[in-house]
Amino acid sequence: MRHAVQGQRTADGLDQCIDVPLGLRLETDKLRFDPCLPAEWNTFKLHYRYRETIYHITVLQWRDNSGASVIVDGVEQSGKTISLVDDRQEHTVEVRIALR
């Protein structure tokens, strides 16, 4: 099933979750995660290429209120971003988010 993405702003100017449901945003040499998925989506995977480096990203939605965590190659990151490096290696990223 394909899902359409539409942009919408609230009265106070904040983006709503439907702006970008996958919640990935490139910030120079960092990738920020702030997904807002429909409740029926348990997980999704994508493969992101940064120059000559591939990031295999899995986003998991949990019924847990502990917030979000981002793990790169088995190491938990601080915050919701990862630093993108062009080391010509493949990296595994797991993003865990609480069900909204």
C-alpha positions as CSV (number, residue, x, y, z in Angstrom):
1,M,0.0,0.0,0.0
2,R,1.3,3.5,-0.8
3,H,0.6,6.5,1.3
4,A,0.4,10.0,0.1
5,V,2.2,12.7,2.0
6,Q,0.7,16.1,2.3
7,G,2.0,19.2,4.1
8,Q,-0.1,21.1,6.5
9,R,0.6,23.7,9.2
10,T,-1.2,24.4,12.4
11,A,-2.4,27.8,13.3
12,D,0.7,28.5,15.4
13,G,3.0,27.5,12.5
14,L,4.2,24.1,13.8
15,D,4.4,21.3,11.4
16,Q,2.0,18.5,12.0
17,C,3.0,14.9,11.8
18,I,1.5,14.4,8.4
19,D,4.1,16.8,6.9
20,V,6.6,14.0,6.7
21,P,5.4,10.8,8.3
22,L,8.8,9.1,7.9
23,G,10.3,12.0,9.8
24,L,13.8,11.9,8.3
25,R,15.5,15.2,7.8
26,L,19.0,15.8,6.4
27,E,20.9,18.5,8.3
28,T,24.3,19.0,6.6
29,D,26.2,15.9,7.6
30,K,23.5,14.6,10.1
31,L,20.3,12.7,9.7
32,R,17.5,13.6,12.2
33,F,14.8,11.1,13.0
34,D,11.3,12.3,14.2
35,P,8.9,9.8,12.7
36,C,5.1,10.1,13.2
37,L,3.7,6.9,11.9
38,P,0.1,5.7,11.7
39,A,-0.7,3.4,14.7
40,E,-1.1,0.4,12.3
41,W,2.5,0.6,11.1
42,N,4.7,-1.5,13.4
43,T,7.9,-1.0,11.4
44,F,9.4,0.2,8.1
45,K,12.8,-0.2,6.5
46,L,14.7,2.0,4.1
47,H,18.2,2.2,2.7
48,Y,19.8,5.6,2.7
49,R,22.8,6.4,0.6
50,Y,25.2,9.2,1.8
51,R,27.8,9.7,-0.9
52,E,29.5,6.2,-1.0
53,T,28.1,4.9,2.3
54,I,24.8,2.9,2.7
55,Y,22.7,3.2,5.9
56,H,20.2,0.3,6.4
57,I,17.6,1.9,8.6
58,T,14.8,0.1,10.5
59,V,12.2,2.2,12.3
60,L,10.2,0.3,15.0
61,Q,7.1,1.6,16.7
62,W,6.7,0.3,20.3
63,R,3.8,0.4,22.8
64,D,6.2,2.0,25.3
65,N,6.4,5.5,26.6
66,S,10.1,5.6,27.1
67,G,10.6,7.9,24.2
68,A,12.8,7.4,21.1
69,S,16.2,5.8,20.8
70,V,18.6,5.6,17.9
71,I,21.2,2.8,17.6
72,V,23.9,2.8,15.0
73,D,26.0,-0.4,14.5
74,G,24.9,-1.6,18.0
75,V,25.8,1.7,19.8
76,E,23.0,3.9,21.2
77,Q,23.3,7.5,20.1
78,S,22.5,10.6,22.2
79,G,19.5,12.4,20.8
80,K,17.6,11.7,17.6
81,T,20.4,12.3,15.1
82,I,23.2,10.3,13.6
83,S,26.4,11.7,12.1
84,L,26.8,10.7,8.5
85,V,30.2,9.6,7.5
86,D,31.4,8.7,4.0
87,D,33.5,5.7,5.0
88,R,32.3,3.5,2.1
89,Q,31.0,0.9,4.7
90,E,27.4,-0.3,5.3
91,H,25.9,0.7,8.6
92,T,22.8,-0.6,10.4
93,V,20.5,1.9,12.1
94,E,17.6,1.1,14.4
95,V,15.2,3.8,15.4
96,R,12.7,2.9,18.2
97,I,9.8,5.2,18.8
98,A,6.8,5.1,21.2
99,L,3.4,4.5,19.7
100,R,1.6,7.9,19.6
